[in-house]
Amino acid sequence: MIDSRVLRTFLAICREGSISGAARHLNISQPSVSVAIADLERQLGSTLFERGRRGIVLTEVGQVLMRRAEMMEALLRDAEEAVALTRQGVRGPLRVGGTPGALVSLVPAAIGRMAQPDHMALHIIERSDVQLTELLRRGQIEVAVVTTGIEPPPEDIKERSIARDPFALIVGRAHDALGPTVSLHQMATMGWVLPHAGGAFRRQVDALFLAAEAPLPVDVIHCDSLLTSMAIVRRGPRVTVLPRGVAAAELSMGVLRAIPIIDAQINRNVGIRTLKDHQLSDLGAQFVAAIWANEP
């Protein structure tokens, strides 16, 4: 069995980029670090680093071990926090990540379904799709709430779609005369607010224009913050395209309006990603069950 202290030493080398940097970080001698890693490589029967002029480069085995070491570190951190929370009558911790729109669509309702007399420690962070996959692999989150169905997930990730929400043109009071339906072609010259290219949500937006055979807008403010995007639309003549559920609060208050798009009807799918062959904590399993309850 690998000594957890040696794994921490190995992680320090990965993060500092050198044995000498790890020694300084850990406040131990450089020979001690070298001996620990040499013993670890003998135990595993594999080389973990290739050493060059610019520092160390992880081998394939080293990359696999680093991911497991990061998971171990996260597990130990959560175990320590869980014990402290239990003493205070609090369940957890549960760490959830997600993209902004997917979190808005699924998480608030799920938390409402989880309401219980006891208390819980729930951490929610916003990240990009790529970052969320890495956080899952490192054990830094248990569940990722994301746009689904865009592309097959990696082999070590399990994806489940839960809800569908149609896209609509979202406008402010400056466009009270627009509607009751709209074509993306007639909106091509308008000023827009859209997410940056690269994320799953933007790829769905691009697919919407592609399905309508409409050119992508040129006059665009690129913004990944949903709150900021909706505020810009609410206070001026720019428009955006969002799933109705993402803008539900603003739509119900009448400060924004959703207009059906007639030349492209695309639903945005949202759901969760988790690590395959990884058992969720009790609180994580309850959270996932509460999200699944959203399914019609």
C-alpha positions in Angstrom: 0.0 0.0 0.0 1.3 3.5 -0.9 2.1 5.8 2.0 -0.2 8.8 1.9 2.8 11.0 2.9 4.7 9.9 -0.1 1.8 10.7 -2.3 1.8 14.2 -0.9 5.4 14.5 -1.7 4.7 13.3 -5.3 1.9 15.9 -5.6 4.2 18.6 -4.4 6.7 17.7 -7.2 3.9 17.8 -9.8 2.7 21.2 -8.6 6.1 22.8 -8.1 7.6 21.4 -11.3 10.8 20.1 -9.7 12.2 18.1 -6.8 14.0 21.1 -5.4 10.7 23.2 -5.5 8.9 20.4 -3.8 11.5 20.2 -1.1 11.2 24.0 -0.4 7.4 23.7 -0.4 7.5 20.8 2.1 10.3 22.3 4.1 12.4 19.1 3.9 15.7 18.3 2.3 16.0 17.6 -1.5 17.7 14.2 -0.9 14.7 13.2 1.2 12.3 14.0 -1.6 14.5 12.1 -4.1 14.7 9.0 -1.9 10.9 9.0 -1.3 10.2 9.2 -5.1 12.8 6.5 -5.9 11.2 4.2 -3.4 7.8 4.9 -4.8 8.9 4.2 -8.3 10.4 0.9 -7.2 7.2 0.0 -5.4 5.2 0.7 -8.5 7.7 -0.8 -10.9 7.3 2.3 -13.1 9.0 5.6 -13.8 6.9 8.6 -12.8 8.9 11.5 -14.2 11.1 12.2 -17.1 13.7 14.7 -15.9 14.9 17.4 -18.3 16.5 20.8 -18.4 13.1 22.5 -17.9 12.1 20.4 -14.9 10.1 17.2 -14.7 7.6 15.8 -17.2 5.0 13.3 -16.0 5.0 9.9 -17.7 1.6 8.3 -18.5 1.9 6.3 -15.3 2.7 9.6 -13.5 -0.3 11.3 -14.9 -2.6 8.5 -13.7 -1.0 8.5 -10.2 -1.3 12.3 -10.0 -5.0 12.1 -10.6 -5.5 9.5 -7.9 -3.3 11.4 -5.5 -5.4 14.5 -6.1 -8.5 12.5 -5.4 -6.9 11.1 -2.2 -6.1 14.6 -1.1 -9.6 15.8 -1.7 -11.0 12.7 0.1 -8.9 13.4 3.2 -9.8 17.1 3.2 -13.5 16.2 3.0 -13.2 13.5 5.7 -11.7 16.0 8.1 -14.4 18.6 7.3 -17.1 15.9 7.5 -16.0 15.0 11.1 -16.0 18.6 12.2 -19.4 19.2 10.6 -20.9 16.1 12.2 -19.9 17.4 15.6 -22.0 20.5 14.9 -25.0 18.5 13.6 -24.3 19.4 9.9 -24.3 17.0 7.0 -21.7 17.2 4.3 -19.7 18.6 2.8 -21.0 18.2 -0.7 -19.2 20.0 -3.5 -21.1 20.6 -6.8 -19.9 22.4 -9.9 -21.7 23.6 -12.9 -22.0 25.9 -15.8 -24.1 29.1 -15.0 -27.2 28.3 -17.0 -27.4 24.6 -16.0 -27.0 25.5 -12.3 -29.8 28.0 -12.5 -32.1 25.5 -14.3 -31.6 22.6 -11.9 -30.0 23.4 -8.6 -32.4 25.8 -6.8 -35.3 23.4 -7.3 -33.2 20.4 -6.2 -32.2 22.2 -3.0 -35.8 23.0 -2.3 -36.7 19.3 -2.6 -33.9 18.4 -0.2 -35.2 20.6 2.6 -34.9 18.8 5.9 -34.8 19.6 9.6 -31.1 19.0 9.7 -28.4 21.3 8.2 -26.0 20.6 5.4 -22.8 22.1 4.0 -23.1 22.5 0.2 -20.5 24.2 -1.9 -21.5 25.3 -5.4 -19.0 26.7 -8.0 -19.3 27.9 -11.6 -16.7 26.6 -14.1 -16.5 25.8 -17.8 -17.3 22.3 -19.1 -13.6 21.4 -19.5 -12.7 22.6 -16.0 -15.6 20.7 -14.5 -14.4 17.4 -16.0 -11.0 17.9 -14.4 -12.6 18.8 -11.0 -14.6 15.6 -11.1 -11.4 13.6 -11.9 -9.5 15.2 -9.0 -12.3 14.6 -6.6 -12.8 18.3 -6.0 -16.5 18.0 -6.9 -18.9 15.1 -6.8 -21.4 16.2 -9.3 -21.2 18.5 -12.4 -24.4 20.2 -13.6 -24.0 20.9 -17.3 -25.5 21.3 -20.7 -25.8 17.7 -22.0 -26.2 16.0 -25.3 -23.6 18.1 -27.2 -20.9 15.5 -27.6 -20.2 12.1 -26.0 -18.6 12.4 -22.5 -15.1 11.0 -21.9 -14.9 7.3 -21.1 -14.5 7.9 -17.4 -17.5 10.2 -17.1 -21.1 9.3 -16.9 -23.6 11.8 -18.3 -27.4 11.9 -17.7 -29.8 14.3 -19.4 -32.6 15.4 -17.1 -34.5 18.4 -18.5 -35.2 20.1 -21.8 -35.9 23.8 -22.3 -36.6 25.5 -25.6 -34.5 28.5 -26.7 -36.3 31.8 -27.2 -35.3 35.3 -28.2 -35.0 37.3 -24.9 -35.7 41.1 -25.2 -36.3 44.1 -22.9 -38.9 46.8 -23.0 -37.1 48.5 -25.9 -38.6 45.8 -28.1 -42.2 45.9 -26.9 -43.4 46.1 -30.5 -41.5 42.9 -31.5 -43.4 39.6 -31.9 -45.4 37.5 -31.3 -42.8 35.3 -33.1 -39.5 36.2 -34.6 -37.1 34.8 -37.3 -33.4 34.8 -36.6 -32.9 36.1 -40.2 -34.7 39.3 -39.4 -32.6 39.8 -36.2 -29.2 39.3 -37.9 -28.4 43.0 -37.9 -29.5 43.6 -34.3 -27.1 44.2 -31.4 -26.7 41.0 -29.4 -25.3 39.6 -26.1 -23.9 36.1 -26.4 -21.6 33.8 -24.5 -18.0 33.4 -25.5 -17.2 30.7 -28.1 -15.9 27.4 -26.9 -18.4 26.3 -24.2 -21.2 23.8 -24.6 -23.8 26.5 -24.2 -22.4 28.6 -27.0 -22.2 25.6 -29.2 -25.9 25.2 -28.8 -26.5 28.8 -29.6 -24.4 28.5 -32.7 -26.4 25.4 -33.6 -29.6 27.4 -33.3 -28.4 29.9 -36.0 -27.1 27.0 -38.1 -30.5 25.3 -38.0 -32.2 28.6 -39.0 -29.6 29.0 -41.8 -29.1 32.5 -40.4 -25.7 34.2 -40.2 -24.1 34.6 -36.8 -24.5 38.1 -35.4 -21.6 40.5 -35.9 -22.6 43.3 -33.4 -22.0 41.2 -30.3 -21.1 41.8 -26.7 -19.5 38.5 -25.5 -20.4 37.8 -21.9 -20.5 34.5 -19.9 -22.3 36.0 -16.9 -26.1 35.3 -17.2 -27.0 38.0 -14.7 -24.9 40.6 -16.6 -26.2 39.5 -20.0 -29.8 39.8 -18.9 -29.2 43.2 -17.3 -27.7 44.5 -20.5 -30.7 43.3 -22.5 -33.1 44.6 -19.8 -31.7 48.1 -19.9 -31.2 48.6 -23.7 -32.0 47.5 -27.2 -29.7 44.5 -27.3 -31.2 41.0 -27.5 -30.0 37.5 -26.5 -31.1 34.0 -26.9 -31.6 31.8 -23.8 -33.6 28.8 -22.7 -36.8 30.1 -21.1 -36.0 28.4 -17.8 -32.8 30.4 -17.4 -34.7 33.7 -17.5 -37.8 32.5 -15.7 -37.5 35.0 -12.8 -37.1 38.0 -15.1 -39.8 36.8 -17.4 -42.3 36.3 -14.5 -41.6 39.9 -13.4 -42.2 41.3 -16.8 -38.8 43.0 -17.1 -37.8 40.6 -19.9 -39.9 38.9 -22.6 -39.4 35.6 -24.4 -40.4 35.5 -28.1 -40.6 32.1 -29.9 -38.2 31.6 -32.7 -40.1 30.2 -35.7 -37.2 29.2 -38.0 -35.3 27.1 -35.5 -36.8 25.1 -32.7 -34.0 23.7 -30.6 -34.2 22.4 -27.1 -31.3 22.8 -24.7 -30.7 19.7 -22.6 -29.4 20.0 -19.1 -28.3 17.2 -16.7 -25.4 15.9 -14.6 -22.0 14.4 -15.0 -20.4 12.1 -12.4 -17.3 9.8 -12.4 -18.0 6.3 -13.5 -17.5 3.6 -10.9 -17.4 6.2 -8.1 -19.9 5.9 -5.3 -21.5 9.2 -4.3 -21.6 10.3 -0.6 -25.0 10.0 1.1 -25.6 13.7 0.6 -24.4 13.5 -3.0 -26.8 10.7 -3.7 -29.7 12.7 -2.1 -28.8 15.7 -4.2 -28.8 13.7 -7.5 -32.1 12.1 -6.5 -33.6 15.6 -5.9 -32.3 16.7 -9.4 -33.8 13.6 -11.0 -37.2 14.5 -9.5 -37.2 17.4 -11.9 -37.7 14.9 -14.8 -41.3 15.0 -16.1 
